[in-house]
């Protein structure tokens, strides 16, 4: 199991992280609940209850988003239902959380390594969207043609089966709709949309005169209902032609009396706008000239400042007694600048911290040098303290207590507020049965860091020593 706070490996039997002290009781319950929902989803998927599996796996991911097994299975189920985009999304997220030894890589490569398969899936999605647009516009025939091609390209696309079934039902082709829905039910046996449509296609029983069902007639009630066509044979109508001519004449009259005066008004407005644009341009030009003059004045002031600073710099006198006195400062500053140019994960700051720790500053006369060294210490020491704590904690875990003390003391030296380093110094002395020193560092945790998570543990171990 992985600690949710520091991401270090923790034994399943532990209720608290040994490294950061995080309480794991509630986290373990959530972790086990997520696995339970994953197992439930896996069981449902094996019997093709895909909709139920999706619900269970989403619940599993709500409890533990790092459950890559659940996320990969959810992607597989989406892919089985024809939802290629949703499947790829889940696998990409899974690979982001766990980039090493993840089956999601194999699933993504399976789709991407075959350009023909990938293009077919893309075409299926595009054609489905076109079919949906045609269906909304009332072009049922075009939509059905597109959907048939979608099913050929992606035989598991459940939403395509649903849409084409609706169109068949709308056009009275219930048998074709039923066949499509049965094919969809073989892919996902518990899809509620499929079951609802199949229920709607079931023949409704007719009540006889004596209240008995008329289902024994063997006829579907929908079979007697014929689709009503909206087609009618148009007859010549001279009145419509006359009305059209009258409408054209009225339109010409409106254009003559309304549009031409409006056109003249537009010309007047354009002339006014041209005058306004000229005035605005002139004002903008004057504003730019004022800005240029202001920038020239600022440039002259900056040149005067540069000349003054150069004079002050030339006036600085380096002590002649020891011209190499500040060489260590220059050297450590140069090394630190070189490390800053690297990526944060590649920086080596321990040797720079060691140089700062051992540097003799008693002969320095420049306050600037002290300020520079203090600034570097503030930036470097906390980082190095954490690095020494990590290495010391690892040595402590390997039962190398003497070596662990060296790194933990350096971590404490570079950052006296590193409560984790202080606590594990006490724990190391405790392991070495040096109870006097262990007591000192336990008391430091208790007295100086009462709000830290190490406080209760330090109290417990201190009581053991005192007893």
Order of alpha helices (4+ residues) and beta strands (2+ residues): alpha-alpha-alpha-alpha-alpha-alpha-alpha-alpha-alpha-alpha-alpha-alpha-alpha-alpha-alpha-alpha-alpha-alpha-alpha
